[in-house]
Amino acid sequence: MILKKEIVEQLSKELSLPFTGIEQDWSIEMANSNRIDDFLKFYQQNDLSEDKKNAVMSIILASYEDFLHENNDLEIGDRWNEIKSILESERAIFADLINYWSLNNEVEEDNLFLITPLVRKLK
């Protein structure tokens, strides 16, 4: 999914992200496992357009992937349940993100994201 430049710029300011404008993959490069709760709070406390919802959820999922890598932790906790609830409640908006992180055609476990098994359960 391609995020609109103006959305990325605006959200970068609102979320105080270290955005430079030369990022190749904004959500991956701006991901921060220590800010997942901030990103979730921002998502829940603001009236966001669909484009902004997608952008914020992109960074939330990338940050959660980082969290799983950093903690070698695949336990499903409150954070994941909160993310899952948002994804399920607005599934139509997040279809592309769910498909991306699901890696539907991949069967080799070594080629999956750590978050992939969790996202696949949403399908």
ABEGO torsion letter per residue (X at the ends): XBBBAAAAAAAAAAAGBABAGABABAAAAABBAAAAAAAAAAAAABBBBAAAAAAAAAAAAAAAAAAAAAAGBABBBAAAAAAAAAAAAAAAAAAAAAAAAAGAABABAAABBAAAAAAAAAX
